């Protein structure tokens, strides 16, 4: 199995796993097979986790400031995306870092990921960590942080076996996010107007994104209920 294919399978498995946590009633389950049984692998998380924080500014480079406030005269350095930070403190949405530059960075322009120590040990044996980075990016996308997911995926170098899969994922995420957002608000409008079937119709081709599915779920459940109440009269 090629590395690119392996990463593609990893992405697919991640999407299916996260989609399972937001099953949208019996109607939605017909479109999105339930994989809840697979979630048992998370029932006993590894207590030994290794966390890292990296820069993911949508408009890099990321400014490092002398104080936790945005001001034109307190920039002490700039960091490219993907730079790992050593965080020692946090203050109202800002992180104090001591490496690679000492200062403060805005927390929303970084992402922190934690993985089992055993995974880190395995990864350090190989110079190519692209697959791990891509997996983390997928998690951010599924959690609803599109900008962080894209910024993280963009840190994967062209030399990585995961590079082309990452580039394809970025394009797919952008398309699916736009589709999910449009479908959600269309369903919301249909719901307000009492067009229950139109709400349910949005489920059929809804993108596999946990964040948007979770938002759509209550609306779909209520639409089913209202539709059933109307048919019983």
C-alpha positions as CSV (number, residue, x, y, z in Angstrom):
1,X,0.0,0.0,0.0
2,X,1.5,3.4,-1.0
3,X,1.9,6.1,1.6
4,X,-0.5,8.4,-0.1
5,X,-3.2,5.7,-0.2
6,X,-2.5,4.9,3.4
7,X,-3.0,8.6,4.4
8,X,-6.2,8.7,2.3
9,X,-7.5,5.7,4.2
10,X,-6.6,7.4,7.5
11,X,-8.6,10.4,6.5
12,X,-11.6,8.3,5.5
13,X,-11.5,6.4,8.7
14,X,-11.3,9.6,10.7
15,X,-14.3,11.1,8.9
16,X,-16.4,8.0,9.5
17,X,-15.5,7.8,13.1
18,X,-16.3,11.4,13.9
19,X,-19.5,11.3,11.8
20,X,-20.7,8.4,14.0
21,X,-20.8,10.7,17.1
22,X,-23.4,12.9,15.5
23,X,-25.9,10.4,14.1
24,X,-29.0,12.3,12.9
25,X,-31.9,10.1,14.1
26,X,-33.1,7.0,12.2
27,X,-33.6,8.9,9.0
28,X,-30.0,10.2,9.0
29,X,-28.6,6.9,10.0
30,X,-29.7,5.5,6.7
31,X,-27.4,8.0,5.0
32,X,-24.6,7.8,7.6
33,X,-24.0,4.3,8.9
34,X,-23.4,4.2,12.7
35,X,-20.0,3.4,13.9
36,X,-20.7,4.0,17.6
37,X,-19.2,0.7,18.5
38,X,-15.9,1.9,17.1
39,X,-15.8,4.6,19.7
40,X,-15.0,2.1,22.4
41,X,-11.3,2.6,21.6
42,X,-11.5,5.9,23.3
43,X,-13.1,4.5,26.5
44,X,-9.7,4.2,28.2
45,X,-7.4,7.0,27.0
46,X,-3.7,6.7,27.5
47,X,-2.9,8.6,30.7
48,X,0.6,9.4,29.4
49,X,-0.1,12.2,26.8
50,X,2.4,14.4,25.1
51,X,1.1,17.8,24.1
52,X,2.5,20.4,21.7
53,X,1.4,23.8,20.6
54,X,2.2,25.1,17.2
55,X,1.5,28.4,15.3
56,X,-1.4,28.3,12.8
57,X,-2.0,31.9,11.8
58,X,-4.3,32.2,8.7
59,X,-2.2,35.3,7.8
60,X,1.3,34.3,8.7
61,X,3.8,35.1,10.1
62,X,2.5,35.1,13.7
63,X,3.4,38.1,15.8
64,X,5.2,37.5,19.1
65,X,4.6,40.5,21.5
66,X,6.2,41.7,24.6
67,X,2.9,41.9,26.4
68,X,-0.5,40.2,26.1
69,X,-2.1,43.0,24.0
70,X,-2.2,44.0,20.4
71,X,-0.2,47.2,19.9
72,X,1.9,48.5,17.0
73,X,5.0,48.9,19.1
74,X,5.2,45.6,21.1
75,X,6.1,43.1,18.4
76,X,9.4,41.3,19.3
77,X,9.4,38.7,16.6
78,X,7.5,36.8,14.0
79,X,7.1,33.0,13.5
80,X,6.1,30.9,10.5
81,X,3.3,28.5,10.7
82,X,4.1,25.1,12.1
83,X,6.6,26.5,14.6
84,X,6.4,24.6,17.9
85,X,6.1,26.8,21.0
86,X,7.1,26.2,24.6
87,X,4.2,27.6,26.6
88,X,4.6,28.5,30.2
89,X,1.6,30.7,31.0
90,X,-1.8,31.9,29.8
91,X,-3.6,35.2,30.3
92,X,-7.1,36.1,28.9
93,X,-6.6,34.4,25.5
94,X,-2.9,35.0,25.3
95,X,0.0,32.4,25.7
96,X,3.3,33.3,27.2
97,X,6.1,31.4,25.4
98,X,9.8,31.1,26.1
99,X,10.8,29.3,22.9
100,X,11.7,29.9,20.1
101,X,11.1,33.6,21.0
102,X,10.2,34.8,24.4
103,X,7.0,36.8,24.5
104,X,3.2,36.5,24.1
105,X,1.1,35.1,21.2
106,X,-2.6,35.1,20.7
107,X,-4.0,31.7,21.6
108,X,-6.6,31.5,18.8
109,X,-3.7,31.7,16.3
110,X,-2.2,28.5,17.7
111,X,-3.4,24.9,18.1
112,X,-2.5,22.4,20.8
113,X,-2.7,18.7,20.2
114,X,-2.1,15.8,22.6
115,X,-1.2,12.3,21.6
116,X,-0.2,9.2,23.6
117,X,3.4,9.0,24.5
118,X,3.7,5.7,22.6
119,X,2.7,7.4,19.4
120,X,5.3,10.1,19.8
121,X,8.0,7.4,20.3
122,X,7.0,5.7,17.2
123,X,6.9,8.9,15.1
124,X,10.3,10.0,16.3
125,X,11.8,6.9,14.7
126,X,10.8,8.3,11.3
127,X,11.7,11.7,9.8
128,X,8.3,12.0,8.1
129,X,5.6,13.1,10.5
130,X,3.2,14.3,7.8
131,X,0.6,11.6,8.5
132,X,0.4,12.5,12.2
133,X,0.1,16.2,11.4
134,X,-2.7,15.4,8.8
135,X,-4.5,13.4,11.4
136,X,-4.5,16.3,13.8
137,X,-5.7,18.6,11.0
138,X,-8.6,16.3,10.3
139,X,-9.5,16.4,14.0
140,X,-9.6,20.2,14.0
141,X,-11.7,20.2,10.8
142,X,-14.2,17.8,12.4
143,X,-14.3,19.9,15.5
144,X,-15.4,23.0,13.5
145,X,-12.1,24.9,13.3
146,X,-11.6,25.1,9.5
147,X,-8.9,27.8,9.6
148,X,-6.7,25.9,12.1
149,X,-7.2,22.6,10.1
150,X,-6.1,24.3,6.9
151,X,-3.2,26.1,8.5
152,X,-2.0,22.9,10.2
153,X,-2.3,20.9,6.9
154,X,-0.3,23.6,5.1
155,X,2.7,22.9,7.4
156,X,3.2,19.5,5.8
157,X,6.2,19.8,3.5
158,X,6.3,18.7,-0.1
159,X,8.8,16.0,0.9
160,X,6.3,14.3,3.1
161,X,4.4,11.2,1.9
162,X,1.2,13.0,3.2
163,X,1.7,16.2,1.2
164,X,-0.6,15.4,-1.7
165,X,-3.3,14.0,0.6
166,X,-3.1,17.1,2.7
167,X,-3.5,19.4,-0.3
168,X,-6.4,17.4,-1.5
169,X,-7.9,17.5,2.0
170,X,-7.7,21.3,2.1
171,X,-9.6,21.6,-1.1
172,X,-12.2,19.1,-0.1
173,X,-12.6,20.7,3.4
174,X,-13.2,24.1,1.8
175,X,-15.8,22.8,-0.6
176,X,-17.6,20.6,2.0
177,X,-17.6,23.5,4.6
178,X,-19.2,25.8,2.1
179,X,-21.8,23.2,1.2
180,X,-22.6,22.3,4.8
181,X,-22.9,25.9,5.8
182,X,-25.3,26.6,2.9
183,X,-27.4,23.5,3.6
184,X,-27.6,24.2,7.3
185,X,-29.0,27.8,6.8
186,X,-31.3,26.6,4.0
187,X,-32.6,23.9,6.4
188,X,-33.0,26.6,9.1
189,X,-35.1,28.7,6.8
190,X,-37.2,25.8,5.8
191,X,-37.7,24.9,9.5
192,X,-38.9,28.4,10.3
193,X,-41.4,28.2,7.5
194,X,-42.7,24.8,8.6
195,X,-41.4,22.9,5.5
196,X,-40.4,19.8,7.4
197,X,-39.7,17.6,4.4
198,X,-37.3,20.2,3.0
199,X,-35.4,20.1,6.2
200,X,-35.1,16.3,6.0
201,X,-34.1,16.5,2.4
202,X,-30.9,18.4,3.4
203,X,-29.6,15.3,5.2
204,X,-29.2,13.2,2.0
205,X,-26.1,14.9,0.7
206,X,-24.9,16.6,3.8
207,X,-21.1,16.7,4.1
208,X,-19.3,14.4,6.6
209,X,-18.4,17.0,9.2
210,X,-19.1,16.5,12.9
211,X,-19.4,20.1,13.7
212,X,-22.1,20.9,11.2
213,X,-24.0,17.6,11.7
214,X,-24.2,18.3,15.4
215,X,-25.8,21.7,14.6
216,X,-28.2,20.1,12.2
217,X,-29.2,17.2,14.4
218,X,-31.7,19.0,16.8
219,X,-33.4,20.7,13.8
220,X,-33.8,17.3,12.0
221,X,-35.1,15.6,15.1
222,X,-37.7,18.3,15.6
223,X,-38.7,18.3,11.9
224,X,-39.4,14.6,12.1
225,X,-41.5,15.0,15.2
226,X,-43.5,17.9,13.7
227,X,-44.0,16.0,10.4
228,X,-45.2,12.9,12.3
229,X,-47.6,15.0,14.4
230,X,-49.0,16.6,11.2
231,X,-49.6,13.2,9.5
232,X,-51.4,11.8,12.5
233,X,-54.1,14.5,12.5
